[in-house]
Amino acid sequence: MAAIEWRKDGLDVQLPGDGPHISVQFRGGPQRFEVTSWLQIQAVRPSDQGTDRCLARNALGQVEAPASLTVLTPDQLISSGFPQLPAQHLAPEEEAESEEGEDYY
């Protein structure tokens, strides 16, 4: 089985670190002696932007894969032409907030 860790590129910090909005998940499979891992970031913020690396190692060697995240502000989304979600795609609490003058994308 491989030992898996996630690291923030450019920093010698193993994730999830101190950020309560970041978690690292693992599960066995899909095949025997395999493990799957993913990095989960909730309420993403600009400081989360960058490249994170997944490193896996065992007695046979090591491999790594990058995952890049770009965080856009609402203004950047509008200027990029990203379509606005219709109200039916919003959760009930988001609909109430949206009706109060805030737009969600």
RAQUI-V44341 format. One record per backbone hydrogen bond with DSSP energy under -0.5 kcal/mol. CO is the residue of the C=O (numbers start at 1). NH is the residue of the N-H. Records with the same first field share a line. If there is no record, write none. Layout:
CO->NH, NH
//
This chain:
2->4
3->57
5->55
6->15
7->53
8->11
11->13
13->8
14->17
15->6
16->19
18->20
19->22
21->42
23->40
25->38
27->36
31->34
34->29
36->27
38->25
39->41
40->23, 42
45->48
46->49
50->52, 69
51->9
52->67
53->7, 55
54->65
55->5
56->63
57->3
58->61
61->58
63->56
65->54
67->52
69->50
70->72
73->77
74->78
75->79
76->80
77->82
78->81
86->89
87->90
91->94, 95
92->96
93->97
94->98
95->99
96->100
97->100, 102
98->101
//
